[in-house]
Amino acid sequence: MTETITGADDLETRRASYWRENVRLLIILLLIWFAVSFGAGILFVEQLNALRLGGFKLGFWFAQQGSIVTFVVLIFVYSLRMRVIEKRYGVSDEDGV
């Protein structure tokens, strides 16, 4: 399903498309990061504290553990999505070393 974009497109168009996809992915992941760290850890902490997770208030859990877990997951998501994007644009490191 991942087709490499090459051929008729000139190099500058491919570069621009590659960076547009990269920046779009970064913006989405940063918005998720912001929502979890600032939103769940600070803004909505009182509402989340009404719920409990493993005996701890959910707001406290998000501020202490949830944000860290989310950050690590976002790193893996970024890595996996960038592999797909790099293969699509023919700039993958996996093909030749």
N, C-alpha and C positions, 0 to 999 in steps of 0.2 A: 504494500500500500504506500510505502515511502518511495516516491519517484524523485530522482535527482534532477534538479533544474539546471540544465546546461543547454548548449546549442545556440539557437538564434538570439537569445538575450545577450546583450553586451555585458561586459564585466561590471561596469558601473551600476547598471540596473540590478544585477544579481547582488552586488554588495549592498546597495540600498535596501533591497528586499530582505536580505539576511539580517541587517542591523535593525530594520523595522520590526521584524519578528522577535529578535532578541530583546529589544527595548520593551515591546509589548508584554512579553513574558515576565520581564523584571518588574514592570509596573504592577501587573496582576499579583505577583508574589509579594511585593512590598506592601500592597494594600491589605493582603491577608495578614502579613506580619504586623502591620499597624493595628488592624482590627483586633487581633488577638492580644498583643502586648498592651496597647493603650486602651482599647475598648473593654476587653474582658478583664484586664488587670487593674484598671483605674476607673473608667467611666461607669461601668455596669457592675462594679464589685458588690454593691449593696444588694442588688437584685439577684446576683449569682450566689451570694452568701446564704440565701434562703434554701438552696439545694446543697446536698452533701455528697462527697465522693470519697469513699474509703474512710469515712469518719471525719473528714476535713471539710470546711466550708468551701464551696466551689470557687468563689471569688479568690480566696486565699490560695487554693490549689493552682488556679490559672496564673496568679501573680508569681508563684514560686516554681511550679513544675510545668504547667501547661504551656507557657510561652516557650520554654526551653525545648520541650518535645516538639512543639509546632515548628520552631526554627530548624531543628534537625530534619524534620520531614520535608520542609521547604527546600533545604539543600539537596536532598535526594531527588525531589521533583524537578528542581532546576537542572540537575545533572542529566536525568533521563530525558527531559524535553530538549535540552541542548544537543544531545546525541542525535535525536530525530531531526532537528533543524539542521545540524551540521551535515548529516548524510543527505538531506534533501538538497542542500546547496553545494555538495561536493567538497566540503572542507573538513571532513572527518579525519581525525588523527589515527583512527583504528585501521584504516586501509593500508597505510604504508609507513613503516618505521625503519 
